[in-house]
Every structure is written in structure tokens, then in C-alpha cells.
């Protein structure tokens, strides 16, 4: 009997900066999802947060990081 290896799981994480509108941000996440699926992963969730920039020590705030854990 042949068994398939388990499909790896992925959570997409997006940061929306002020210069990116909602439509462009959503399109970017959709494209990322397609790329991840092409690599053989199953997307099981998406976490997104609006931030002023990407220069912080942590790109996600503590609330979003806690959301990822659950």
C-alpha cells in the first residue's frame, strides 16, 4: 500500500503599509497564496496587519502573534 507524505501547512502573513491600498494588499496575499500552493503547501490561514512600516523589530504586533499561535 502506497502512502503519500503529509502536505505541509502554511499560514500567510501580510503587512499593509500606508502606501498600499486594500485592493493591492489583498491581491498581493492572493498571489502569495498561489505561489505557496505551487510549492506544495496547503494554506490554512492568513494573518494581516496594518503597520506604519517594516522597520520594527517584529513585523507583527503582540496581538497578531498571539492570534498565530491559536
C-alpha positions as CSV (number, residue, x, y, z in Angstrom):
1,X,0.0,0.0,0.0
2,X,1.4,3.4,-1.0
3,X,1.0,6.3,1.3
4,X,1.5,9.9,0.5
5,X,3.7,12.1,2.7
6,X,1.6,14.7,4.7
7,X,1.1,18.0,2.9
8,X,3.0,20.8,4.7
9,X,0.8,23.6,6.1
10,X,1.4,27.3,5.8
11,X,0.0,30.5,7.3
12,X,0.3,33.6,5.1
13,X,1.4,36.7,6.9
14,X,0.9,40.1,5.4
15,X,1.9,43.6,6.4
16,X,0.0,46.5,4.9
17,X,1.9,49.8,4.9
18,X,0.1,53.2,4.4
19,X,1.1,53.5,0.7
20,X,-0.6,50.2,-0.2
21,X,-4.4,50.3,-0.6
22,X,-6.7,47.5,0.5
23,X,-7.2,46.1,-3.1
24,X,-3.5,45.9,-3.8
25,X,-2.8,44.3,-0.4
26,X,-5.5,41.6,-0.9
27,X,-4.1,40.9,-4.4
28,X,-0.6,40.5,-3.0
29,X,-1.8,38.0,-0.4
30,X,-3.8,36.1,-3.1
31,X,-0.6,35.9,-5.3
32,X,1.4,34.7,-2.3
33,X,-1.2,32.0,-1.6
34,X,-0.9,30.8,-5.2
35,X,2.9,30.7,-5.0
36,X,2.8,28.8,-1.7
37,X,0.3,26.2,-3.2
38,X,2.6,25.8,-6.2
39,X,5.3,24.8,-3.8
40,X,3.1,22.1,-2.4
41,X,1.9,23.7,0.8
42,X,-1.7,23.9,2.0
43,X,-2.7,27.4,3.1
44,X,-4.5,27.0,6.4
45,X,-4.8,30.7,7.4
46,X,-3.9,34.3,6.8
47,X,-2.9,37.0,9.2
48,X,-2.7,40.6,8.1
49,X,-1.9,43.8,9.9
50,X,-1.7,47.4,9.0
51,X,1.7,48.9,10.1
52,X,3.5,52.2,9.5
53,X,6.5,50.4,8.1
54,X,8.6,47.3,8.1
55,X,11.5,48.7,10.3
56,X,10.2,47.4,13.6
57,X,11.9,44.5,15.4
58,X,8.8,42.5,15.0
59,X,6.6,43.0,11.9
60,X,3.5,41.8,13.7
61,X,2.2,43.2,17.0
62,X,1.8,41.0,20.1
63,X,-1.9,40.5,19.4
64,X,-1.4,39.2,15.9
65,X,1.5,37.0,17.1
66,X,-0.9,35.5,19.8
67,X,-3.5,35.0,17.1
68,X,-1.0,33.0,15.0
69,X,-0.4,30.7,18.0
70,X,-4.0,29.7,18.2
